[in-house]
Amino acid sequence: MPDPAIFERFAVLVATSGHPALRPSALAELGLLVAAGVGQPIDVAEQLARFDPLAEQVGATDLDGLRRSLFGPGGFRGDGATYGAVDNSLLDRVLDRRMGIPITLSMVAIEVGRRVGIPLVGVGMPGHFLLRDAVDEDRFVDPFDRGASLDREGARALFGRHHGPAIRFDPSYLDPSPPATVIARVLANLANACRAADDHRRLEPVARFRTLLPGADARAFEQHGMALQRTGAFDRAADALHEAAEREPRQEEADQLRDRARSIRASLN
């Protein structure tokens, strides 16, 4: 079972991740906390230190230099072969393999950029996460495509290739995503990957992290309860379903959740 301190630290950090005084490395630390809770045991501080040599290798003070260093030959690349694999959403494994999906590759670039004075923000465009220059709002980077440079029209065209002409593009899709929103998307990807692999052991901590996100609703706690039940943690499953009932605004659905919690507890007698 993961160290409870991982979840405690995650809860504190994610609750303040929108605060302007928050230290800039919050996103990388959040990603590594998720990796520590879901993957193999890791030391988060040691993993954060792995960004130091990456920053030293950049040797440039502009975005083009960062792109060449991180995503050029021998650098990080997109994993198109096993895109939905759990490893692609665990930041330590992305550092190990130098492969990932758009969102985790973006997290690497944001942290390295922070260390060398090249500020970047994540852009949660539906279907394909991007990087954006924090100063030049019309400059984007696709880390999955070897760090390809895009302008606003290029980003819009990429959206069209993913969704087709029937889905309307909204300019807000290119707005920066705060750390809590980025991590919520990472966790959603992980949940899908764990379900696809029928991996209930790792799905449980993923669901637990999702209950710690700001504004977590009844559904998040219900999913955690279901994950706990599948791992045989029946007492905790009942607690999670009861918490879901407390957050459910619809009376009938709340009563059903309480009935399910009581049924689980009754089965233990």
Residue pairs with C-beta under 8 A, 6 or more apart in sequence:
2 36
2 37
2 38
2 41
2 205
3 36
3 41
6 33
6 36
6 37
6 44
7 37
7 205
7 208
7 209
7 212
9 33
9 44
10 30
10 33
10 34
10 37
10 209
10 212
11 212
13 26
13 29
13 30
13 33
14 30
14 179
14 180
14 183
14 212
14 213
14 214
15 214
16 22
16 26
17 26
17 27
17 30
17 178
17 179
17 180
17 183
18 178
18 179
18 180
18 214
22 179
24 114
25 48
25 111
25 114
26 179
27 107
27 110
27 111
27 122
27 179
27 182
27 183
28 48
28 51
28 91
28 107
28 110
28 111
29 44
29 48
30 179
30 182
30 183
31 91
31 104
31 107
31 183
31 186
32 42
32 44
32 47
32 48
32 91
32 92
33 44
34 89
34 90
34 91
34 183
34 186
34 187
34 190
34 206
34 209
35 42
35 47
35 90
35 91
35 92
35 93
36 42
36 44
36 92
37 205
37 208
37 209
38 86
38 90
38 190
38 202
38 205
38 206
38 209
39 86
39 90
39 92
39 93
39 202
40 92
42 92
47 91
47 92
47 95
50 95
51 108
51 111
51 112
51 115
52 115
54 70
54 108
54 112
55 112
55 115
55 116
57 69
58 65
58 66
58 69
58 70
58 112
58 116
59 65
59 69
60 66
60 68
60 69
60 116
61 116
61 117
61 118
62 118
63 113
63 118
63 120
63 133
63 139
63 141
63 149
64 149
66 109
66 112
66 113
66 116
66 118
67 141
67 147
67 149
68 147
69 75
70 76
70 108
70 109
70 112
70 143
70 147
71 77
71 105
71 143
71 146
71 147
72 146
72 147
75 98
75 147
76 94
76 98
76 99
76 100
76 105
76 108
76 143
77 98
77 99
77 146
78 99
78 100
78 101
78 102
78 105
78 143
78 144
78 145
78 146
79 85
79 88
79 97
79 99
79 100
79 101
82 88
83 101
84 189
84 192
84 193
84 196
85 193
86 190
86 193
86 194
86 197
86 199
86 202
87 93
87 94
87 97
88 94
88 99
88 100
88 101
88 104
88 189
88 193
89 100
89 101
89 103
89 104
89 186
89 189
89 190
89 193
90 104
90 190
91 104
91 107
91 108
94 100
94 104
94 105
94 107
94 108
95 108
100 108
101 129
101 144
101 189
102 128
102 129
102 130
102 142
102 143
102 144
103 122
103 129
103 182
103 185
103 186
103 189
104 186
105 143
105 144
106 120
106 122
106 129
106 130
106 131
106 143
107 122
107 182
107 186
108 143
109 120
109 131
109 141
109 143
109 147
110 120
110 121
110 122
110 131
113 119
113 120
114 120
119 133
119 134
119 135
120 131
120 132
120 133
120 134
120 141
121 131
121 132
121 134
121 176
121 177
122 129
122 130
122 131
122 132
122 176
122 177
122 182
123 129
123 130
123 131
123 132
123 140
123 155
123 173
123 174
123 175
123 176
123 177
124 173
124 177
124 181
124 182
124 185
125 155
125 158
125 159
125 173
125 174
126 159
126 162
126 163
126 173
127 159
127 162
127 163
128 142
128 144
128 158
128 159
128 162
129 185
130 140
130 141
130 142
130 143
130 150
130 155
130 158
130 174
131 140
131 141
131 142
131 143
132 139
132 140
132 141
132 174
132 176
133 139
133 140
133 141
134 176
138 151
138 152
139 149
139 150
139 151
140 149
140 150
140 151
140 152
140 154
140 155
140 174
141 147
141 148
141 149
141 150
142 148
142 150
142 158
150 158
152 174
155 174
156 169
156 174
159 167
159 169
159 173
160 169
177 185
180 213
180 214
183 209
183 213
184 210
184 213
187 206
187 209
187 210
187 213
190 202
190 206
191 203
191 206
191 207
191 210
191 223
193 199
194 200
194 202
194 203
194 206
195 203
200 227
200 230
200 231
201 231
203 227
203 230
204 224
204 227
204 228
204 230
204 231
204 233
206 227
207 220
207 223
207 224
207 226
207 227
207 228
208 224
208 227
210 216
210 220
210 223
210 224
211 220
211 221
211 224
211 240
211 243
213 220
216 247
217 247
218 244
218 245
218 247
218 248
218 249
218 253
218 254
218 257
219 244
220 244
221 240
221 241
221 243
221 244
221 247
222 240
222 241
222 244
222 257
224 240
225 237
225 238
225 239
225 240
225 241
225 244
225 260
225 261
226 237
228 234
228 236
228 237
228 240
229 237
229 264
234 264
234 265
234 267
234 268
235 265
235 268
237 264
238 261
238 262
238 264
238 265
239 261
241 257
241 258
241 260
241 261
241 264
242 257
242 258
242 261
244 257
245 254
245 255
245 257
245 258
245 261
246 254
248 254
248 257
